[in-house]
Amino acid sequence: MIDVPGIPRFAIEPHHCFACGTLNETGMRLDLHVERGRSWVELTLEPRFQGWDGIAHGGILCTILDEVMAWALVGEDNWGLTARLNVDFKRTVEVGQALRGEGWITQSRRRVVDTAGHVVDARTGAVLATATGVYLAADEDRKAELRRRYGWTPLNNTPDAVDPARS
């Protein structure tokens, strides 16, 4: 469950996603925060996610960026698959370093959604990696199926809460 003051709360069924699934014992188990058109996560990478000694693997940074950008879509009750992901690595990321990953929607046109994101040093705000992504949004039938499968459920009645019954 995601719970941030002022942000719609939601629950999602346990699942096996490498990045955000709670059932994946070897996954990242990201604790994502979602609002309309935005998503973020704060984390510290464990040594098991390193590439070179003490340095985070670039693919793991790509995973964080892909996840926060994809969840930005879910924050608008949209669900999509990554069609394109471009990442620029700005600085070395050490395992054990406090990080914040953020993703947001930059443009939506029919079923194609453009996003951007970055990973920053949570203490200094220094930009460590940036990304852009293009996602192909699911059609209405697939969205309904995904809502059911993952149990997407708003937990409050705030004006901005996403209603899964809305189609």
Buried (B, 14 or more C-beta within 10 A) or exposed (E): EBEEEEBBBBEBEEEEBEBBBBEBEEBBBBEBBBBBBBBBBBBEBEEEBBBEEEBBBEEBBBBBBBBBBBBBBBBBBBBBEBEEBEBEBEEEBBBEBEBBBBBBBBEBEEEEBBBBBBBBBBEEEEEBBBBBBBBBBBEEEEBBEBBEEBEBBBEEEEEEBBEBEEE
